[in-house]
Amino acid sequence: MKPLEVCTVDCEAPEVVARLAIYREVLSSEERQRIDRFLRPGDQRAHLVSTALLRWGLGRSLGVDGKSLRLEPGSHGKPTLTFPTAEVAFNASQSGQFAVAAFAPGGSVGVDVERIDERLDVMANAEGSFSPDEQALLTRAPEDERRALFFRLWTLKEAYAKALGTGLSTAFQEFTVRFGQGGEARIDGDAKGWWLSSVKVAEGYAGAVAFLAEGGRPTLEIRRVIPFEEWGGDGQAAR
């Protein structure tokens, strides 16, 4: 079984910024229009890189040109691959200056990254988004660890919701993430065998991936990448 792969990109890295024109070229016209609706240049860049990362990773997995893929937005924002047809699961996320994407050979996968907001009132936000047991866990945590725990829980919950295909329309307070003695995460009462893991993206960020497929625990590979690094400045593959 191929590994579950999570790729991370620093959207402000010089090597990435130098390829922004290439990234626009590989996107569909509809994708470019959606990105252009963002008002802040930083948001435009993050979504541009995230979408290019998705096309690059899928093209590499399927052995095709990422530009030739047809991706259609789903009802809750999760894209689906309409061409070529293939047993591949994928998902992407972006926050701040980082984008992440997950790729798996079938099944269901969701990924999330969040920049840790030092100004956020985590207890107030937990009241509307976390289950009673998760809120109690936050309350018991030492104050200097509470913010990191909040974002760890949030990214695990959002990755799971994205893997379900329901995203932020999911009632987050109606399911509970629990941690085992070794720190491993699971969904309380899960009978399907969901696998969850936190993902180290960068200092000041929290990340997570959720995966469901037959075959048990996957092998997780995390890589920092530069999408389309093999392409030259003219947008063609280097010779």
Secondary structure as the mmCIF struct_conf table of DSSP 4:
data_model
#
loop_
_struct_conf.conf_type_id
_struct_conf.id
_struct_conf.beg_label_comp_id
_struct_conf.beg_label_asym_id
_struct_conf.beg_label_seq_id
_struct_conf.end_label_comp_id
_struct_conf.end_label_asym_id
_struct_conf.end_label_seq_id
HELX_LH_PP_P HELX_LH_PP_P1 LYS A 2 PRO A 3
STRN STRN1 LEU A 4 ASP A 10
TURN_TY1_P TURN_TY1_P1 CYS A 11 GLU A 12
BEND BEND1 ALA A 13 ALA A 13
HELX_RH_AL_P HELX_RH_AL_P1 PRO A 14 VAL A 17
TURN_TY1_P TURN_TY1_P2 ALA A 18 ARG A 19
HELX_RH_AL_P HELX_RH_AL_P2 LEU A 20 VAL A 26
BEND BEND2 LEU A 27 LEU A 27
HELX_RH_AL_P HELX_RH_AL_P3 SER A 29 ASP A 36
TURN_TY1_P TURN_TY1_P3 ARG A 37 ARG A 37
BEND BEND3 LEU A 39 ARG A 40
HELX_RH_AL_P HELX_RH_AL_P4 PRO A 41 LEU A 62
TURN_TY1_P TURN_TY1_P4 GLY A 63 GLY A 63
BEND BEND4 VAL A 64 VAL A 64
HELX_RH_3T_P HELX_RH_3T_P1 GLY A 66 SER A 68
STRN STRN2 ARG A 70 PRO A 73
TURN_TY1_P TURN_TY1_P5 SER A 75 HIS A 76
BEND BEND5 GLY A 77 GLY A 77
STRN STRN3 PRO A 79 PHE A 83
BEND BEND6 PRO A 84 PRO A 84
BEND BEND7 GLU A 87 GLU A 87
STRN STRN4 ALA A 89 SER A 95
TURN_TY1_P TURN_TY1_P6 GLY A 96 GLN A 97
STRN STRN5 PHE A 98 ALA A 104
BEND BEND8 PRO A 105 GLY A 107
STRN STRN6 SER A 108 ARG A 115
TURN_TY1_P TURN_TY1_P7 GLU A 118 ARG A 119
HELX_RH_AL_P HELX_RH_AL_P5 VAL A 122 SER A 129
BEND BEND9 PHE A 130 PHE A 130
HELX_RH_AL_P HELX_RH_AL_P6 PRO A 132 ARG A 140
BEND BEND10 ALA A 141 ALA A 141
HELX_RH_AL_P HELX_RH_AL_P7 GLU A 143 LEU A 164
TURN_TY1_P TURN_TY1_P8 GLY A 165 GLY A 165
HELX_RH_3T_P HELX_RH_3T_P2 GLY A 167 SER A 169
BEND BEND11 THR A 170 THR A 170
HELX_RH_3T_P HELX_RH_3T_P3 PHE A 172 GLU A 174
BEND BEND12 PHE A 175 PHE A 175
STRN STRN7 VAL A 177 PHE A 179
TURN_TY1_P TURN_TY1_P9 GLN A 181 GLY A 182
BEND BEND13 GLY A 183 GLY A 183
STRN STRN8 ALA A 185 ILE A 187
TURN_TY1_P TURN_TY1_P10 ASP A 188 GLY A 189
BEND BEND14 LYS A 192 LYS A 192
STRN STRN9 TRP A 195 VAL A 199
BEND BEND15 ALA A 202 ALA A 202
TURN_TY1_P TURN_TY1_P11 GLU A 203 GLY A 204
STRN STRN10 TYR A 205 LEU A 212
TURN_TY1_P TURN_TY1_P12 GLU A 214 GLY A 215
BEND BEND16 GLY A 216 ARG A 217
HELX_LH_PP_P HELX_LH_PP_P2 PRO A 218 THR A 219
STRN STRN11 LEU A 220 ARG A 224
TURN_TY1_P TURN_TY1_P13 PRO A 227 GLU A 230
STRN STRN12 TRP A 231 TRP A 231
TURN_TY1_P TURN_TY1_P14 GLY A 233 ASP A 234
BEND BEND17 GLY A 235 GLN A 236
STRN STRN13 ALA A 237 ALA A 237
#
